[in-house]
Structures are given as C-alpha cells and as structure tokens.
Amino acid sequence: MSVEKIIADWKKKTFKPVYWFEGEEEYFIDKAVTYAENQILPESEASFNLTVFYGKDANWADVINACRRYPMFAERQVVLLKEAQQMRDVEKLEAYIDNPLSSTILVVSYKDKKLDARKNSLSW
C-alpha cells in the first residue's frame, strides 16, 4: 500500500492499529510519520495521547506499555517509534503487534534496512 493511500485513509479517519514503515526510501517513511505526528490527533488531544519514542533511547517494554494504555479524553492515541532500526530487541514488539489495542495507532519507522524475516514475522 502506498504512503499516499495510507494518508488518504487517515484523512478519512480510517485507521489500522499498526503501521510498519521500513526500507531505504526515507522520504516516504518521513512523510507518513510526520503526518501521523502532526495530523491524526487534534492539537487538544495530542498533549495527552501522542507518545514519541526514538529507537536509540527506547526500550521495547516501554513502547508496549504505552501502546496498551487507553487514550485520555479521546477516542484514540498515537504511539510513534522513530528510528526503530536502532532499538535493541525490536523483534519483541511482535507480541503487541499480533494482538494490538484497537484504540491505539502504533506507527513504526524502520529506515535504511529491513528486518531479517527469517528471525521474526514483524516485516510484512
């Protein structure tokens, strides 16, 4: 599915619980993540319901705990994981991705490479 199609769905308020963007084409990954960060939630809801992690500093358990929270005073929350390729044990997110919370939109940015599909099923 193209980034343009995903953003068009987001504009229509049609969301999936998990978006995994990976590969070497950073422009499209950045475009989707920037939109998710700035446009999915109204500004009044973002202060409580937008959580941003950076792979280098993130712990997989903290990301999953943020995803399992319920939104505050809103219908949904957005959890962004930027630069996931730098996160240790990123494959441990698989347990959450297999059973996501419907009120959370998890957006993962995994740039410059792809996960080794032989080790896990996160790459789809």
N, C-alpha and C positions, 0 to 999 in steps of 0.2 A: 504494500500500500504506500502511496506517495505521501510526502510531507504535506503537500497542498491538499490532498484528500483528508488527511487527519485534521489539519487546521480547519478545513471547511466543516467537518463534523463537529469540532469543538465550538465553532461559531454557532452551530445549531443546537448546542448544549447536549450533544450525543457523545458520551464518554465510555471508554472501556476502563477497567480497573488498573491495567498495567500497559505501559508503553515502553518498549526497549529499543532504543535507537543505537545502532552500532555500525562501525565501518570507518572508512577513510575519508568520506565526504563530509567534512566538518561543517560546511556551510548549511546543509540541510538539517543536520543534528542541532546546530546552534539556533536555527530559525524556529524549530519546533519547541526547543527548551525555553527560549526567550518568550515565545507566545504563551507557553504554559505558565511561566513565572509571572507574567505581567497581565494576562488577559482572561484566563479561565475564571478566576475569582474576582469579584468586585473588590475595590480597594478597602472597603469597610470590613470585608470578611478575611482578606489576606493576612492581616496582622495576627489573627488567631489561627488561621487554617492553612497557612503556607509554611512549609518547612523545607529548608535547602541544606543539603549535605554536599560536601566535596570529598571525593573518593580518598584522597591522600590523608584526610583527617577523620574520615568516617569509620565507624565500627558497624559491622553488619547488624549486630543486635540492636543498636540504637536506631538504625533505619527501619528495621522490622517493628520495633516498638512504636515509632512514630506512625507507621502505616496502620497499626492496629488500634490507634486512638480513634475516638469518634470526633467528628467536627463540632466546634463550639458555635452555637447560634447560626448554623448554616447547614445546607443540605450535603455539602461535600468538603473535603480537604484535599490539598495537593501536596505531595511529597516529591521533591526533586533530588535526584542523586546525580550530580555533575561529576565528570571525570572518573566514572566508575572503574575504568581500566587501572586506576591507581589504588583501588581499595583492596586490602588484604581479605581473602576469603569471600570474595564477591559471590562465589557459587553458593554460599549459604543463604542467599536471598531466595533460592529456589523454593524452599518450603513455603514462604509467604506467597510467591508468585503462583504456586499451584493452588492456593486457596486464599485469594485476596479478599479484603473487606470491600463491599460494594460502595461504601461512602468515601473511599479513598481513591485518588488517582495518583498512581506511582509513575513517575517519568524518569527513566534512566538514560543517561548519556554515556556511552561506552565508545570512545573515539580511537581512531588510528589503528584499530585491530578488531578481531572478532574473537569471541570466546572459543576455546577448544571444545567442539561439540562432542568429542569422544569422552570428555570428563563429566559433562553435565548436559542438561536439556534447557538451559536458560536462553540459548540462542535460537530464536525462531523467526 
